[in-house]
Amino acid sequence: MSSTGRKRNERTAPAERIAQIEAAAMQIALSSGLTALTLRSIGAEVGVTPALVSHYQPSMESLIAQTFTAIVRREIAEVNELLAPLPSATGRLHVLIETLLDGGRSDVTVVWVDAWSLGQRSDMLAAAVREQMDAWEDLVSSVIAQGAAAGEFSGPALDDVAWHVLGMVDGLNAQSLVRYRDASARRLLLGRAIEQSVGLPSGTLA
């Protein structure tokens, strides 16, 4: 068979290869954490050499920060979609607690824990973490503000509630990774704290 009769393999377009690498990085991060992101692991996932990954993503620090951001943005979008149709801020808080502490997002929790740790030595990742923490705080703050405007919530420090809530969610979810206490106890603890912070009757968010 002559060489002219052979079908030449088509090269993958750069944009498509970059998308493959980014998708592989997300998959690896969600299955094994940000610490598992290497040129070798991404190359194996895509089916290319580490050198080719490096060609399209010359900075692993940047890729790790981008991967973290993409994962958290997707999570926030999913939660917003869950909360949007609910008629009351109290209902949104209840669903928020159930969604963030139900254990179904442990893969994202691992990504967060890795990001806090790795961010100590990566200014780029640290900046991405702060940006997404602000985005989460904006989401929770909007629910609190809606509840206050509707007369559902009251209290002397409502402006600080979102930060308080996220601090507790992060801590409780980190504890869940080593199975400290059980899920129902963690939900009850967070529910009680939020009830006190926004002036809801005890048991409303239980």
N, C-alpha and C positions, 0 to 999 in steps of 0.2 A: 504493500500500500504506500503510495507516494506521500510525501510530507504535505503536499497541497491538498490531499484528500482527508487529512486529519482535521478534526474540529478543534480549533484552539480554545483553551479555557479562557473565558472572559474574566477580566479583572473586576473585583468589587469596587464600585465607585467610592471615592473618599468619604462622602457624606454617609453612605450606607455602612461603611466600615466603622466610622466614628459612632454611629448609632448602635452598632453591634457591641462595640466595646463598652459604651455607657450602659447598655442593657445588661451586659454580662457583669459589670461592676455592681449594679444594683442587686442582681440575683445573688452574687457571692456575699455581698454585705448583709442581705436579709437572711441568708442561710447560715453564714459563719461569722458575721460581724465585720466591722471596718478593718480590724487587724488582719483579716485574711486577704485583703486587697494587695496583690503584688502583680508585677508584670507577668510572672510565670502563671499565677492562678487565673488571671484574666485571659492570657493567651490560650491556656488550656480550655477554658470555657468557650471561647470564640472559635478555637481550632486554628490558631495562627501562632507564630513565634513570638516570644517576649519582645524581640527587637521590633517587630511590626507594631505591637502595642505601643512601644516607646516612640515609634515614628509618629503615630497619631496623637499620643498623649505623652508629650515629653516631660511633664511634671506630674508625678504621682501625688504630690501634696495637693495640687489643684484638682486632680481627678477624685481624690478622696473627699475633698470639700464639696465638689459638685455632686457626688453620689449621695452624700449625707443630705444636702439641700433637696435633691430630687425626691428622696424617700420621705422626708418630713413634709414637703409641700404636698405630696400625694396623700399623706395621712391627714393633713389639715383639710384638704379638699373633701376627703371622704367623710370626715366628721361634720364639716359644714353642711354637706348634703343630707346627713342624718338629722341635723338639728333644724334645718330650714323650714320643714313643713309643720313643726310643732307649734301649737298656738300660744303657749305660755313660756315665760323665762324659767319658771320653776320646773316645767316639764323638760326644758332643754338641759338644765343642770342635772336633773335625774338621769337623763339619757347619757349625758357627758360622763358622769361617774361610772355608769354601767359599761360604757364603751371603753373607757380608758383603763378600767381595772378588771375587766373580765378575763384577762389572760390571753385573749385572742391576738394581741399585738406584741407578744413577747419578742418577736423578731425585731420589731422597731425599737423596743426598749433596749435590746442589746446594742443596736446601732447608736442610740443616745448615750449609753454608758461608755461605749468605746470612744465616742466623739468627745465627751468630757475629759477622758483620760488622755487621748492623743492630742487634744487641743492645747494641752499644757506646753507641748513642744512644736506646735504648728500654729503660727499666727493666722494663716489663711483659714484653717479649720475652726479655730477659736472664733474668728469673725463670723463664719457661717453659722456656728452654734448660737452665738448671741443674736444674730438676725432671725433665726427660726424660733428662738425662745421669745423674742419680741412678737413674732407673728402669732404664736400660741397665746401669749398674754393678750394680744389685741382681740383674739377670738373670744376668750373667756370674759374679758372686760366688756365686750359688746353685749354678751348675755346678761351680765350684772347690770349694765346701764339700762337695758331694755326692761329688766325686772324692776329697777328703781323707778323708771318713768311710769310704769304701769301700776305702781303702788304695791308690787309683790314683795319687794325687798326694802329693807331699811337698816340703818346702822351707822355708827360714827366713822367707820373707816372703809367704806365700800370701794374706794379707789385702790386699796391694797389687797382686796379679796382675790383678784385674779392671780397675783404673784403668790399669795399664800396657797391657793388651790394648786397651782402648778408645782410649787415646791413640795407639797405633800404627795401629789400624784407621782412626781419623779422619784421621790424617796420610797414610796410604797411599792412602785413597780420595780425598782432596783432590788428591794427586799424580796419580791416575789421570785426573782431569778434564782434565789437560793432557798426558795420555799419556806420563807420565814412567815409564820402564822398562815392563816388560810384566806382565800379570796373574800369570803363573806365578812370576816373580821376587818379586813382592810377597807372594804366598801362601807361598813358601818362606821368605822373611825372617820373616814373622809366625809361621809354624809353628815355626821354629827358636827364636825368642825365647820362645814359650810353653813349648816342651819344656824349655828350660833353667830356666824359672821354676817349673815344677811337677814337675820331676824325672822327666820321661819320656825314654825312650831316643831318641837322635837318629834322625830319620826317621819317628817314630810319626805325626806330624801332617802329614807332607809330602804 
